[in-house]
Amino acid sequence: MSTSKRTRNVLIGIVSIFLFIAFLESLGAFDNKSWIEIPHGSHSHYLPKDYKNCNPPMEVTGGTQTRPGPGQTVDCQGNIVSEPVAE
């Protein structure tokens, strides 16, 4: 294998790894927040990550429009609450 083909293969490999990591990031694989942001027209709604498992299931419009701060999350009623402390 010539040097130019090897260099090309290495560059393709590096770009492929970069694109794969960017894809995972876009899916939220590295996200450790307990809430998600859903754009809705000119504003966003903030919901718990498992909002479809709330009882009763939560509508997107039921979420708060205020971004939770550090140490906060959104509950199934759409309220911003403190995150539970892990023991």
HTML snippet that shows the backbone in 3Dmol.js (N, CA, C, O; Angstrom):
<script src="https://3Dmol.org/build/3Dmol-min.js"></script>
<div id="view" style="width:600px;height:400px;position:relative"></div>
<script>
const pdb = `
ATOM      1  N   MET A   1       0.851  -1.175   0.000  1.00  0.00           N
ATOM      2  CA  MET A   1       0.000   0.000   0.000  1.00  0.00           C
ATOM      3  C   MET A   1       0.893   1.234   0.000  1.00  0.00           C
ATOM      4  O   MET A   1       1.834   1.331   0.788  1.00  0.00           O
ATOM      5  N   SER A   2       0.593   2.168  -0.884  1.00  0.00           N
ATOM      6  CA  SER A   2       1.415   3.368  -0.969  1.00  0.00           C
ATOM      7  C   SER A   2       1.106   4.321   0.180  1.00  0.00           C
ATOM      8  O   SER A   2       0.088   4.195   0.860  1.00  0.00           O
ATOM      9  N   THR A   3       1.995   5.260   0.376  1.00  0.00           N
ATOM     10  CA  THR A   3       1.843   6.230   1.458  1.00  0.00           C
ATOM     11  C   THR A   3       0.600   7.088   1.278  1.00  0.00           C
ATOM     12  O   THR A   3      -0.080   7.392   2.258  1.00  0.00           O
ATOM     13  N   SER A   4       0.289   7.486   0.049  1.00  0.00           N
ATOM     14  CA  SER A   4      -0.884   8.345  -0.166  1.00  0.00           C
ATOM     15  C   SER A   4      -2.192   7.601   0.129  1.00  0.00           C
ATOM     16  O   SER A   4      -3.135   8.195   0.652  1.00  0.00           O
ATOM     17  N   LYS A   5      -2.253   6.304  -0.204  1.00  0.00           N
ATOM     18  CA  LYS A   5      -3.454   5.519   0.112  1.00  0.00           C
ATOM     19  C   LYS A   5      -3.582   5.320   1.614  1.00  0.00           C
ATOM     20  O   LYS A   5      -4.681   5.382   2.164  1.00  0.00           O
ATOM     21  N   ARG A   6      -2.460   5.083   2.270  1.00  0.00           N
ATOM     22  CA  ARG A   6      -2.485   4.904   3.723  1.00  0.00           C
ATOM     23  C   ARG A   6      -2.939   6.200   4.402  1.00  0.00           C
ATOM     24  O   ARG A   6      -3.768   6.175   5.312  1.00  0.00           O
ATOM     25  N   THR A   7      -2.392   7.319   3.953  1.00  0.00           N
ATOM     26  CA  THR A   7      -2.781   8.619   4.516  1.00  0.00           C
ATOM     27  C   THR A   7      -4.267   8.875   4.285  1.00  0.00           C
ATOM     28  O   THR A   7      -4.968   9.338   5.185  1.00  0.00           O
ATOM     29  N   ARG A   8      -4.745   8.575   3.086  1.00  0.00           N
ATOM     30  CA  ARG A   8      -6.164   8.756   2.774  1.00  0.00           C
ATOM     31  C   ARG A   8      -7.035   7.891   3.690  1.00  0.00           C
ATOM     32  O   ARG A   8      -8.046   8.365   4.209  1.00  0.00           O
ATOM     33  N   ASN A   9      -6.651   6.632   3.891  1.00  0.00           N
ATOM     34  CA  ASN A   9      -7.420   5.738   4.754  1.00  0.00           C
ATOM     35  C   ASN A   9      -7.424   6.215   6.206  1.00  0.00           C
ATOM     36  O   ASN A   9      -8.444   6.121   6.889  1.00  0.00           O
ATOM     37  N   VAL A  10      -6.293   6.722   6.674  1.00  0.00           N
ATOM     38  CA  VAL A  10      -6.224   7.252   8.040  1.00  0.00           C
ATOM     39  C   VAL A  10      -7.141   8.468   8.174  1.00  0.00           C
ATOM     40  O   VAL A  10      -7.869   8.589   9.159  1.00  0.00           O
ATOM     41  N   LEU A  11      -7.108   9.362   7.198  1.00  0.00           N
ATOM     42  CA  LEU A  11      -7.968  10.552   7.248  1.00  0.00           C
ATOM     43  C   LEU A  11      -9.445  10.165   7.190  1.00  0.00           C
ATOM     44  O   LEU A  11     -10.265  10.737   7.908  1.00  0.00           O
ATOM     45  N   ILE A  12      -9.781   9.210   6.353  1.00  0.00           N
ATOM     46  CA  ILE A  12     -11.175   8.737   6.293  1.00  0.00           C
ATOM     47  C   ILE A  12     -11.584   8.140   7.637  1.00  0.00           C
ATOM     48  O   ILE A  12     -12.704   8.356   8.099  1.00  0.00           O
ATOM     49  N   GLY A  13     -10.684   7.396   8.260  1.00  0.00           N
ATOM     50  CA  GLY A  13     -10.962   6.820   9.581  1.00  0.00           C
ATOM     51  C   GLY A  13     -11.185   7.888  10.640  1.00  0.00           C
ATOM     52  O   GLY A  13     -12.117   7.792  11.437  1.00  0.00           O
ATOM     53  N   ILE A  14     -10.334   8.899  10.648  1.00  0.00           N
ATOM     54  CA  ILE A  14     -10.457   9.987  11.632  1.00  0.00           C
ATOM     55  C   ILE A  14     -11.759  10.752  11.419  1.00  0.00           C
ATOM     56  O   ILE A  14     -12.467  11.043  12.384  1.00  0.00           O
ATOM     57  N   VAL A  15     -12.083  11.081  10.176  1.00  0.00           N
ATOM     58  CA  VAL A  15     -13.330  11.794   9.880  1.00  0.00           C
ATOM     59  C   VAL A  15     -14.534  10.937  10.256  1.00  0.00           C
ATOM     60  O   VAL A  15     -15.522  11.460  10.770  1.00  0.00           O
ATOM     61  N   SER A  16     -14.468   9.627  10.007  1.00  0.00           N
ATOM     62  CA  SER A  16     -15.570   8.735  10.358  1.00  0.00           C
ATOM     63  C   SER A  16     -15.796   8.693  11.859  1.00  0.00           C
ATOM     64  O   SER A  16     -16.937   8.734  12.319  1.00  0.00           O
ATOM     65  N   ILE A  17     -14.720   8.612  12.622  1.00  0.00           N
ATOM     66  CA  ILE A  17     -14.839   8.613  14.084  1.00  0.00           C
ATOM     67  C   ILE A  17     -15.424   9.929  14.566  1.00  0.00           C
ATOM     68  O   ILE A  17     -16.292   9.941  15.439  1.00  0.00           O
ATOM     69  N   PHE A  18     -14.954  11.045  14.000  1.00  0.00           N
ATOM     70  CA  PHE A  18     -15.485  12.352  14.378  1.00  0.00           C
ATOM     71  C   PHE A  18     -16.988  12.442  14.094  1.00  0.00           C
ATOM     72  O   PHE A  18     -17.753  12.911  14.937  1.00  0.00           O
ATOM     73  N   LEU A  19     -17.409  11.991  12.905  1.00  0.00           N
ATOM     74  CA  LEU A  19     -18.829  12.044  12.548  1.00  0.00           C
ATOM     75  C   LEU A  19     -19.667  11.138  13.446  1.00  0.00           C
ATOM     76  O   LEU A  19     -20.791  11.492  13.802  1.00  0.00           O
ATOM     77  N   PHE A  20     -19.135   9.979  13.813  1.00  0.00           N
ATOM     78  CA  PHE A  20     -19.846   9.069  14.705  1.00  0.00           C
ATOM     79  C   PHE A  20     -20.031   9.693  16.082  1.00  0.00           C
ATOM     80  O   PHE A  20     -21.110   9.590  16.664  1.00  0.00           O
ATOM     81  N   ILE A  21     -19.001  10.336  16.607  1.00  0.00           N
ATOM     82  CA  ILE A  21     -19.108  11.007  17.910  1.00  0.00           C
ATOM     83  C   ILE A  21     -20.094  12.169  17.825  1.00  0.00           C
ATOM     84  O   ILE A  21     -20.877  12.378  18.752  1.00  0.00           O
ATOM     85  N   ALA A  22     -20.068  12.928  16.728  1.00  0.00           N
ATOM     86  CA  ALA A  22     -21.019  14.029  16.556  1.00  0.00           C
ATOM     87  C   ALA A  22     -22.452  13.499  16.496  1.00  0.00           C
ATOM     88  O   ALA A  22     -23.365  14.116  17.045  1.00  0.00           O
ATOM     89  N   PHE A  23     -22.650  12.365  15.837  1.00  0.00           N
ATOM     90  CA  PHE A  23     -23.972  11.735  15.764  1.00  0.00           C
ATOM     91  C   PHE A  23     -24.455  11.322  17.154  1.00  0.00           C
ATOM     92  O   PHE A  23     -25.603  11.579  17.515  1.00  0.00           O
ATOM     93  N   LEU A  24     -23.578  10.683  17.934  1.00  0.00           N
ATOM     94  CA  LEU A  24     -23.952  10.288  19.293  1.00  0.00           C
ATOM     95  C   LEU A  24     -24.283  11.500  20.156  1.00  0.00           C
ATOM     96  O   LEU A  24     -25.221  11.461  20.953  1.00  0.00           O
ATOM     97  N   GLU A  25     -23.521  12.568  20.001  1.00  0.00           N
ATOM     98  CA  GLU A  25     -23.782  13.801  20.750  1.00  0.00           C
ATOM     99  C   GLU A  25     -25.142  14.372  20.394  1.00  0.00           C
ATOM    100  O   GLU A  25     -25.864  14.848  21.270  1.00  0.00           O
ATOM    101  N   SER A  26     -25.501  14.328  19.111  1.00  0.00           N
ATOM    102  CA  SER A  26     -26.799  14.872  18.691  1.00  0.00           C
ATOM    103  C   SER A  26     -27.954  14.056  19.246  1.00  0.00           C
ATOM    104  O   SER A  26     -29.054  14.582  19.411  1.00  0.00           O
ATOM    105  N   LEU A  27     -27.726  12.783  19.538  1.00  0.00           N
ATOM    106  CA  LEU A  27     -28.760  11.939  20.143  1.00  0.00           C
ATOM    107  C   LEU A  27     -28.825  12.095  21.659  1.00  0.00           C
ATOM    108  O   LEU A  27     -29.728  11.558  22.300  1.00  0.00           O
ATOM    109  N   GLY A  28     -27.881  12.822  22.231  1.00  0.00           N
ATOM    110  CA  GLY A  28     -27.872  13.038  23.675  1.00  0.00           C
ATOM    111  C   GLY A  28     -27.208  11.918  24.453  1.00  0.00           C
ATOM    112  O   GLY A  28     -27.466  11.760  25.647  1.00  0.00           O
ATOM    113  N   ALA A  29     -26.361  11.142  23.801  1.00  0.00           N
ATOM    114  CA  ALA A  29     -25.717  10.009  24.466  1.00  0.00           C
ATOM    115  C   ALA A  29     -24.800  10.443  25.608  1.00  0.00           C
ATOM    116  O   ALA A  29     -24.602   9.684  26.557  1.00  0.00           O
ATOM    117  N   PHE A  30     -24.243  11.639  25.534  1.00  0.00           N
ATOM    118  CA  PHE A  30     -23.325  12.120  26.560  1.00  0.00           C
ATOM    119  C   PHE A  30     -23.992  13.127  27.494  1.00  0.00           C
ATOM    120  O   PHE A  30     -23.320  13.782  28.291  1.00  0.00           O
ATOM    121  N   ASP A  31     -25.299  13.247  27.395  1.00  0.00           N
ATOM    122  CA  ASP A  31     -26.065  14.225  28.167  1.00  0.00           C
ATOM    123  C   ASP A  31     -26.470  13.620  29.502  1.00  0.00           C
ATOM    124  O   ASP A  31     -27.065  12.543  29.529  1.00  0.00           O
ATOM    125  N   ASN A  32     -26.164  14.282  30.601  1.00  0.00           N
ATOM    126  CA  ASN A  32     -26.518  13.750  31.914  1.00  0.00           C
ATOM    127  C   ASN A  32     -27.630  14.552  32.589  1.00  0.00           C
ATOM    128  O   ASN A  32     -27.862  14.395  33.787  1.00  0.00           O
ATOM    129  N   LYS A  33     -28.323  15.411  31.831  1.00  0.00           N
ATOM    130  CA  LYS A  33     -29.439  16.161  32.403  1.00  0.00           C
ATOM    131  C   LYS A  33     -30.654  15.242  32.527  1.00  0.00           C
ATOM    132  O   LYS A  33     -30.814  14.310  31.739  1.00  0.00           O
ATOM    133  N   SER A  34     -31.495  15.501  33.501  1.00  0.00           N
ATOM    134  CA  SER A  34     -32.693  14.688  33.694  1.00  0.00           C
ATOM    135  C   SER A  34     -33.900  15.297  32.985  1.00  0.00           C
ATOM    136  O   SER A  34     -35.024  14.829  33.165  1.00  0.00           O
ATOM    137  N   TRP A  35     -33.678  16.331  32.186  1.00  0.00           N
ATOM    138  CA  TRP A  35     -34.759  16.977  31.454  1.00  0.00           C
ATOM    139  C   TRP A  35     -34.326  17.202  30.008  1.00  0.00           C
ATOM    140  O   TRP A  35     -33.137  17.175  29.690  1.00  0.00           O
ATOM    141  N   ILE A  36     -35.309  17.424  29.142  1.00  0.00           N
ATOM    142  CA  ILE A  36     -35.018  17.695  27.734  1.00  0.00           C
ATOM    143  C   ILE A  36     -35.674  19.005  27.324  1.00  0.00           C
ATOM    144  O   ILE A  36     -36.663  19.436  27.918  1.00  0.00           O
ATOM    145  N   GLU A  37     -35.105  19.628  26.300  1.00  0.00           N
ATOM    146  CA  GLU A  37     -35.646  20.863  25.746  1.00  0.00           C
ATOM    147  C   GLU A  37     -36.304  20.525  24.411  1.00  0.00           C
ATOM    148  O   GLU A  37     -35.677  19.920  23.541  1.00  0.00           O
ATOM    149  N   ILE A  38     -37.573  20.918  24.248  1.00  0.00           N
ATOM    150  CA  ILE A  38     -38.287  20.676  23.002  1.00  0.00           C
ATOM    151  C   ILE A  38     -38.664  22.020  22.397  1.00  0.00           C
ATOM    152  O   ILE A  38     -39.521  22.723  22.934  1.00  0.00           O
ATOM    153  N   PRO A  39     -38.024  22.390  21.269  1.00  0.00           N
ATOM    154  CA  PRO A  39     -38.381  23.649  20.608  1.00  0.00           C
ATOM    155  C   PRO A  39     -39.833  23.595  20.138  1.00  0.00           C
ATOM    156  O   PRO A  39     -40.292  22.577  19.618  1.00  0.00           O
ATOM    157  N   HIS A  40     -40.544  24.695  20.328  1.00  0.00           N
ATOM    158  CA  HIS A  40     -41.965  24.740  20.011  1.00  0.00           C
ATOM    159  C   HIS A  40     -42.289  26.140  19.493  1.00  0.00           C
ATOM    160  O   HIS A  40     -42.708  27.016  20.250  1.00  0.00           O
ATOM    161  N   GLY A  41     -42.088  26.332  18.197  1.00  0.00           N
ATOM    162  CA  GLY A  41     -42.330  27.657  17.613  1.00  0.00           C
ATOM    163  C   GLY A  41     -41.259  28.631  18.048  1.00  0.00           C
ATOM    164  O   GLY A  41     -40.068  28.385  17.857  1.00  0.00           O
ATOM    165  N   SER A  42     -41.682  29.738  18.634  1.00  0.00           N
ATOM    166  CA  SER A  42     -40.742  30.785  19.034  1.00  0.00           C
ATOM    167  C   SER A  42     -40.200  30.583  20.448  1.00  0.00           C
ATOM    168  O   SER A  42     -39.467  31.433  20.953  1.00  0.00           O
ATOM    169  N   HIS A  43     -40.549  29.474  21.088  1.00  0.00           N
ATOM    170  CA  HIS A  43     -40.098  29.213  22.456  1.00  0.00           C
ATOM    171  C   HIS A  43     -39.809  27.724  22.622  1.00  0.00           C
ATOM    172  O   HIS A  43     -40.013  26.943  21.692  1.00  0.00           O
ATOM    173  N   SER A  44     -39.344  27.336  23.784  1.00  0.00           N
ATOM    174  CA  SER A  44     -39.043  25.934  24.080  1.00  0.00           C
ATOM    175  C   SER A  44     -39.785  25.498  25.321  1.00  0.00           C
ATOM    176  O   SER A  44     -40.049  26.301  26.216  1.00  0.00           O
ATOM    177  N   HIS A  45     -40.120  24.225  25.370  1.00  0.00           N
ATOM    178  CA  HIS A  45     -40.703  23.619  26.565  1.00  0.00           C
ATOM    179  C   HIS A  45     -39.659  22.680  27.156  1.00  0.00           C
ATOM    180  O   HIS A  45     -38.922  22.021  26.422  1.00  0.00           O
ATOM    181  N   TYR A  46     -39.598  22.621  28.479  1.00  0.00           N
ATOM    182  CA  TYR A  46     -38.662  21.771  29.185  1.00  0.00           C
ATOM    183  C   TYR A  46     -39.460  20.697  29.904  1.00  0.00           C
ATOM    184  O   TYR A  46     -40.357  20.994  30.693  1.00  0.00           O
ATOM    185  N   LEU A  47     -39.119  19.433  29.618  1.00  0.00           N
ATOM    186  CA  LEU A  47     -39.859  18.285  30.130  1.00  0.00           C
ATOM    187  C   LEU A  47     -38.904  17.282  30.751  1.00  0.00           C
ATOM    188  O   LEU A  47     -37.715  17.283  30.435  1.00  0.00           O
ATOM    189  N   PRO A  48     -39.414  16.415  31.642  1.00  0.00           N
ATOM    190  CA  PRO A  48     -38.549  15.339  32.121  1.00  0.00           C
ATOM    191  C   PRO A  48     -38.207  14.404  30.967  1.00  0.00           C
ATOM    192  O   PRO A  48     -39.004  14.253  30.041  1.00  0.00           O
ATOM    193  N   LYS A  49     -37.033  13.774  31.007  1.00  0.00           N
ATOM    194  CA  LYS A  49     -36.633  12.890  29.910  1.00  0.00           C
ATOM    195  C   LYS A  49     -37.655  11.790  29.669  1.00  0.00           C
ATOM    196  O   LYS A  49     -37.873  11.389  28.525  1.00  0.00           O
ATOM    197  N   ASP A  50     -38.276  11.303  30.715  1.00  0.00           N
ATOM    198  CA  ASP A  50     -39.246  10.215  30.573  1.00  0.00           C
ATOM    199  C   ASP A  50     -40.687  10.736  30.634  1.00  0.00           C
ATOM    200  O   ASP A  50     -41.554  10.108  31.242  1.00  0.00           O
ATOM    201  N   TYR A  51     -40.934  11.888  30.001  1.00  0.00           N
ATOM    202  CA  TYR A  51     -42.250  12.513  30.096  1.00  0.00           C
ATOM    203  C   TYR A  51     -43.375  11.636  29.549  1.00  0.00           C
ATOM    204  O   TYR A  51     -44.527  11.803  29.948  1.00  0.00           O
ATOM    205  N   LYS A  52     -43.068  10.711  28.648  1.00  0.00           N
ATOM    206  CA  LYS A  52     -44.101   9.817  28.115  1.00  0.00           C
ATOM    207  C   LYS A  52     -44.495   8.748  29.134  1.00  0.00           C
ATOM    208  O   LYS A  52     -45.548   8.124  29.001  1.00  0.00           O
ATOM    209  N   ASN A  53     -43.654   8.535  30.149  1.00  0.00           N
ATOM    210  CA  ASN A  53     -43.950   7.543  31.182  1.00  0.00           C
ATOM    211  C   ASN A  53     -44.612   8.149  32.413  1.00  0.00           C
ATOM    212  O   ASN A  53     -44.878   7.441  33.384  1.00  0.00           O
ATOM    213  N   CYS A  54     -44.878   9.443  32.383  1.00  0.00           N
ATOM    214  CA  CYS A  54     -45.568  10.078  33.505  1.00  0.00           C
ATOM    215  C   CYS A  54     -46.995   9.536  33.564  1.00  0.00           C
ATOM    216  O   CYS A  54     -47.536   9.081  32.556  1.00  0.00           O
ATOM    217  N   ASN A  55     -47.596   9.587  34.747  1.00  0.00           N
ATOM    218  CA  ASN A  55     -48.959   9.115  34.909  1.00  0.00           C
ATOM    219  C   ASN A  55     -49.821  10.259  35.401  1.00  0.00           C
ATOM    220  O   ASN A  55     -49.709  10.612  36.575  1.00  0.00           O
ATOM    221  N   PRO A  56     -50.671  10.862  34.589  1.00  0.00           N
ATOM    222  CA  PRO A  56     -50.955  10.574  33.185  1.00  0.00           C
ATOM    223  C   PRO A  56     -49.829  11.099  32.297  1.00  0.00           C
ATOM    224  O   PRO A  56     -49.060  11.965  32.715  1.00  0.00           O
ATOM    225  N   PRO A  57     -49.729  10.569  31.051  1.00  0.00           N
ATOM    226  CA  PRO A  57     -48.659  11.022  30.149  1.00  0.00           C
ATOM    227  C   PRO A  57     -48.699  12.539  29.957  1.00  0.00           C
ATOM    228  O   PRO A  57     -49.768  13.137  29.831  1.00  0.00           O
ATOM    229  N   MET A  58     -47.533  13.133  29.939  1.00  0.00           N
ATOM    230  CA  MET A  58     -47.420  14.588  29.879  1.00  0.00           C
ATOM    231  C   MET A  58     -47.407  15.067  28.432  1.00  0.00           C
ATOM    232  O   MET A  58     -46.722  14.487  27.590  1.00  0.00           O
ATOM    233  N   GLU A  59     -48.151  16.109  28.146  1.00  0.00           N
ATOM    234  CA  GLU A  59     -48.141  16.734  26.826  1.00  0.00           C
ATOM    235  C   GLU A  59     -46.938  17.675  26.735  1.00  0.00           C
ATOM    236  O   GLU A  59     -46.467  18.184  27.752  1.00  0.00           O
ATOM    237  N   VAL A  60     -46.449  17.903  25.526  1.00  0.00           N
ATOM    238  CA  VAL A  60     -45.308  18.809  25.334  1.00  0.00           C
ATOM    239  C   VAL A  60     -45.650  20.200  25.838  1.00  0.00           C
ATOM    240  O   VAL A  60     -44.804  20.868  26.432  1.00  0.00           O
ATOM    241  N   THR A  61     -46.872  20.641  25.609  1.00  0.00           N
ATOM    242  CA  THR A  61     -47.271  21.981  26.042  1.00  0.00           C
ATOM    243  C   THR A  61     -47.427  22.079  27.554  1.00  0.00           C
ATOM    244  O   THR A  61     -47.604  23.177  28.082  1.00  0.00           O
ATOM    245  N   GLY A  62     -47.365  20.952  28.263  1.00  0.00           N
ATOM    246  CA  GLY A  62     -47.492  20.967  29.717  1.00  0.00           C
ATOM    247  C   GLY A  62     -46.199  21.287  30.428  1.00  0.00           C
ATOM    248  O   GLY A  62     -46.195  21.517  31.637  1.00  0.00           O
ATOM    249  N   GLY A  63     -45.095  21.306  29.690  1.00  0.00           N
ATOM    250  CA  GLY A  63     -43.806  21.586  30.311  1.00  0.00           C
ATOM    251  C   GLY A  63     -43.591  23.072  30.533  1.00  0.00           C
ATOM    252  O   GLY A  63     -44.213  23.916  29.888  1.00  0.00           O
ATOM    253  N   THR A  64     -42.707  23.364  31.452  1.00  0.00           N
ATOM    254  CA  THR A  64     -42.381  24.756  31.752  1.00  0.00           C
ATOM    255  C   THR A  64     -41.608  25.377  30.586  1.00  0.00           C
ATOM    256  O   THR A  64     -40.959  24.668  29.816  1.00  0.00           O
ATOM    257  N   GLN A  65     -41.681  26.685  30.466  1.00  0.00           N
ATOM    258  CA  GLN A  65     -40.923  27.397  29.439  1.00  0.00           C
ATOM    259  C   GLN A  65     -39.668  28.029  30.032  1.00  0.00           C
ATOM    260  O   GLN A  65     -38.955  28.764  29.348  1.00  0.00           O
ATOM    261  N   THR A  66     -39.402  27.743  31.297  1.00  0.00           N
ATOM    262  CA  THR A  66     -38.218  28.250  31.979  1.00  0.00           C
ATOM    263  C   THR A  66     -37.182  27.141  32.066  1.00  0.00           C
ATOM    264  O   THR A  66     -37.487  26.040  32.524  1.00  0.00           O
ATOM    265  N   ARG A  67     -35.968  27.420  31.634  1.00  0.00           N
ATOM    266  CA  ARG A  67     -34.898  26.413  31.666  1.00  0.00           C
ATOM    267  C   ARG A  67     -34.523  26.121  33.119  1.00  0.00           C
ATOM    268  O   ARG A  67     -34.264  27.047  33.889  1.00  0.00           O
ATOM    269  N   PRO A  68     -34.490  24.837  33.502  1.00  0.00           N
ATOM    270  CA  PRO A  68     -34.047  24.500  34.861  1.00  0.00           C
ATOM    271  C   PRO A  68     -32.590  24.887  35.072  1.00  0.00           C
ATOM    272  O   PRO A  68     -31.768  24.767  34.163  1.00  0.00           O
ATOM    273  N   GLY A  69     -32.284  25.342  36.250  1.00  0.00           N
ATOM    274  CA  GLY A  69     -30.917  25.716  36.579  1.00  0.00           C
ATOM    275  C   GLY A  69     -30.111  24.518  37.043  1.00  0.00           C
ATOM    276  O   GLY A  69     -30.620  23.397  37.064  1.00  0.00           O
ATOM    277  N   PRO A  70     -28.869  24.743  37.412  1.00  0.00           N
ATOM    278  CA  PRO A  70     -28.049  23.646  37.935  1.00  0.00           C
ATOM    279  C   PRO A  70     -28.680  23.068  39.195  1.00  0.00           C
ATOM    280  O   PRO A  70     -29.120  23.809  40.074  1.00  0.00           O
ATOM    281  N   GLY A  71     -28.721  21.750  39.279  1.00  0.00           N
ATOM    282  CA  GLY A  71     -29.302  21.089  40.445  1.00  0.00           C
ATOM    283  C   GLY A  71     -30.821  21.047  40.424  1.00  0.00           C
ATOM    284  O   GLY A  71     -31.443  20.685  41.423  1.00  0.00           O
ATOM    285  N   GLN A  72     -31.423  21.411  39.304  1.00  0.00           N
ATOM    286  CA  GLN A  72     -32.875  21.385  39.192  1.00  0.00           C
ATOM    287  C   GLN A  72     -33.304  20.454  38.065  1.00  0.00           C
ATOM    288  O   GLN A  72     -32.522  20.150  37.164  1.00  0.00           O
ATOM    289  N   THR A  73     -34.548  20.010  38.125  1.00  0.00           N
ATOM    290  CA  THR A  73     -35.125  19.175  37.090  1.00  0.00           C
ATOM    291  C   THR A  73     -36.593  19.550  36.935  1.00  0.00           C
ATOM    292  O   THR A  73     -37.095  20.424  37.642  1.00  0.00           O
ATOM    293  N   VAL A  74     -37.271  18.893  36.015  1.00  0.00           N
ATOM    294  CA  VAL A  74     -38.696  19.136  35.782  1.00  0.00           C
ATOM    295  C   VAL A  74     -39.455  17.884  36.201  1.00  0.00           C
ATOM    296  O   VAL A  74     -39.083  16.778  35.809  1.00  0.00           O
ATOM    297  N   ASP A  75     -40.521  18.043  36.998  1.00  0.00           N
ATOM    298  CA  ASP A  75     -41.306  16.881  37.406  1.00  0.00           C
ATOM    299  C   ASP A  75     -42.437  16.612  36.407  1.00  0.00           C
ATOM    300  O   ASP A  75     -42.581  17.341  35.426  1.00  0.00           O
ATOM    301  N   CYS A  76     -43.229  15.584  36.651  1.00  0.00           N
ATOM    302  CA  CYS A  76     -44.290  15.170  35.718  1.00  0.00           C
ATOM    303  C   CYS A  76     -45.469  16.147  35.675  1.00  0.00           C
ATOM    304  O   CYS A  76     -46.349  16.004  34.826  1.00  0.00           O
ATOM    305  N   GLN A  77     -45.501  17.121  36.560  1.00  0.00           N
ATOM    306  CA  GLN A  77     -46.539  18.152  36.508  1.00  0.00           C
ATOM    307  C   GLN A  77     -46.045  19.404  35.778  1.00  0.00           C
ATOM    308  O   GLN A  77     -46.792  20.371  35.633  1.00  0.00           O
ATOM    309  N   GLY A  78     -44.798  19.388  35.323  1.00  0.00           N
ATOM    310  CA  GLY A  78     -44.242  20.521  34.599  1.00  0.00           C
ATOM    311  C   GLY A  78     -43.620  21.570  35.489  1.00  0.00           C
ATOM    312  O   GLY A  78     -43.341  22.679  35.031  1.00  0.00           O
ATOM    313  N   ASN A  79     -43.397  21.251  36.749  1.00  0.00           N
ATOM    314  CA  ASN A  79     -42.797  22.195  37.700  1.00  0.00           C
ATOM    315  C   ASN A  79     -41.292  21.974  37.790  1.00  0.00           C
ATOM    316  O   ASN A  79     -40.808  20.849  37.662  1.00  0.00           O
ATOM    317  N   ILE A  80     -40.562  23.059  38.012  1.00  0.00           N
ATOM    318  CA  ILE A  80     -39.123  22.959  38.241  1.00  0.00           C
ATOM    319  C   ILE A  80     -38.920  22.653  39.730  1.00  0.00           C
ATOM    320  O   ILE A  80     -39.403  23.376  40.601  1.00  0.00           O
ATOM    321  N   VAL A  81     -38.200  21.573  39.995  1.00  0.00           N
ATOM    322  CA  VAL A  81     -37.947  21.132  41.373  1.00  0.00           C
ATOM    323  C   VAL A  81     -36.466  20.824  41.541  1.00  0.00           C
ATOM    324  O   VAL A  81     -35.753  20.648  40.553  1.00  0.00           O
ATOM    325  N   SER A  82     -36.004  20.757  42.769  1.00  0.00           N
ATOM    326  CA  SER A  82     -34.609  20.377  43.040  1.00  0.00           C
ATOM    327  C   SER A  82     -34.426  18.905  42.718  1.00  0.00           C
ATOM    328  O   SER A  82     -35.317  18.091  42.964  1.00  0.00           O
ATOM    329  N   GLU A  83     -33.254  18.563  42.160  1.00  0.00           N
ATOM    330  CA  GLU A  83     -32.966  17.168  41.871  1.00  0.00           C
ATOM    331  C   GLU A  83     -32.771  16.423  43.178  1.00  0.00           C
ATOM    332  O   GLU A  83     -32.210  16.965  44.129  1.00  0.00           O
ATOM    333  N   PRO A  84     -33.238  15.173  43.227  1.00  0.00           N
ATOM    334  CA  PRO A  84     -33.029  14.396  44.451  1.00  0.00           C
ATOM    335  C   PRO A  84     -31.535  14.172  44.702  1.00  0.00           C
ATOM    336  O   PRO A  84     -30.765  13.972  43.763  1.00  0.00           O
ATOM    337  N   VAL A  85     -31.146  14.206  45.941  1.00  0.00           N
ATOM    338  CA  VAL A  85     -29.742  14.019  46.308  1.00  0.00           C
ATOM    339  C   VAL A  85     -29.454  12.520  46.396  1.00  0.00           C
ATOM    340  O   VAL A  85     -30.139  11.788  47.110  1.00  0.00           O
ATOM    341  N   ALA A  86     -28.440  12.075  45.666  1.00  0.00           N
ATOM    342  CA  ALA A  86     -28.058  10.652  45.713  1.00  0.00           C
ATOM    343  C   ALA A  86     -27.304  10.389  47.005  1.00  0.00           C
ATOM    344  O   ALA A  86     -26.438  11.170  47.402  1.00  0.00           O
ATOM    345  N   GLU A  87     -27.633   9.306  47.643  1.00  0.00           N
ATOM    346  CA  GLU A  87     -26.961   8.969  48.914  1.00  0.00           C
ATOM    347  C   GLU A  87     -25.943   7.906  48.715  1.00  0.00           C
ATOM    348  O   GLU A  87     -25.283   7.497  49.669  1.00  0.00           O
TER     349      GLU A  87
END
`;
const viewer = $3Dmol.createViewer("view");
viewer.addModel(pdb, "pdb");
viewer.setStyle({}, {cartoon: {color: "spectrum"}});
viewer.zoomTo();
viewer.render();
</script>
